[in-house]
Amino acid sequence: MAVIPKIASLRQIWPSGIISVDGGIRVGTARQVVAAGARRLAAGSALFGDSDFAEVLRRLQEDAEDGFA
């Protein structure tokens, strides 16, 4: 994701800010944006584009939590 360096730069400038990301969030990218400094993620297509909403939500949450590791 081209936005990762931008998120990391913003986190350095604004360490206590809440950085939100809307767009491109799916399993695999959630951990990347969280690791870069994002704290709010909006994942529309990833959730609603799958028939098992609950499973995708669980996997997204797990992936985002891995970004803190």
C-alpha positions as CSV (number, residue, x, y, z in Angstrom):
1,M,0.0,0.0,0.0
2,A,1.4,3.4,-1.0
3,V,-0.2,5.0,2.0
4,I,2.0,3.1,4.6
5,P,4.9,5.7,4.6
6,K,2.4,8.5,4.8
7,I,0.7,6.9,7.9
8,A,4.2,6.4,9.5
9,S,5.2,10.0,8.8
10,L,1.9,11.3,10.3
11,R,2.4,9.1,13.3
12,Q,5.8,10.7,13.9
13,I,4.5,14.2,13.6
14,W,1.3,13.5,15.6
15,P,2.1,10.8,18.1
16,S,-1.1,11.1,20.1
17,G,-3.5,11.5,17.2
18,I,-6.1,9.1,16.0
19,I,-5.2,8.2,12.4
20,S,-8.0,6.6,10.4
21,V,-7.8,4.7,7.2
22,D,-10.7,4.2,4.8
23,G,-10.2,2.1,1.7
24,G,-8.1,-0.9,0.8
25,I,-8.5,-2.5,4.3
26,R,-8.6,-6.3,4.1
27,V,-6.9,-9.2,5.8
28,G,-3.2,-8.6,5.2
29,T,-3.4,-4.8,4.9
30,A,-5.0,-4.2,8.3
31,R,-1.9,-5.2,10.1
32,Q,0.3,-3.1,7.9
33,V,-1.6,0.1,8.5
34,V,-1.9,-0.5,12.2
35,A,1.9,-1.2,12.4
36,A,2.4,2.1,10.6
37,G,0.3,4.0,13.1
38,A,-3.4,3.9,12.1
39,R,-5.9,3.3,14.9
40,R,-9.2,3.3,13.1
41,L,-9.9,1.2,10.0
42,A,-12.9,1.3,7.7
43,A,-13.4,-2.0,5.8
44,G,-16.5,-2.0,3.6
45,S,-15.8,-4.2,0.6
46,A,-13.8,-6.7,2.6
47,L,-16.8,-7.3,4.9
48,F,-19.7,-7.0,2.6
49,G,-18.0,-8.7,-0.3
50,D,-18.0,-12.0,1.5
51,S,-20.9,-14.3,2.5
52,D,-19.5,-15.0,5.9
53,F,-19.5,-11.6,7.5
54,A,-18.7,-12.8,11.0
55,E,-15.7,-14.8,9.9
56,V,-14.2,-12.0,7.8
57,L,-14.7,-9.6,10.7
58,R,-12.9,-12.0,13.1
59,R,-10.0,-12.4,10.6
60,L,-9.8,-8.6,10.1
61,Q,-9.7,-8.0,13.8
62,E,-7.0,-10.6,14.3
63,D,-5.0,-9.2,11.5
64,A,-5.2,-5.6,12.9
65,E,-4.2,-6.9,16.3
66,D,-1.1,-8.5,14.8
67,G,-0.1,-5.0,13.7
68,F,0.6,-4.1,17.3
69,A,3.1,-7.0,17.7
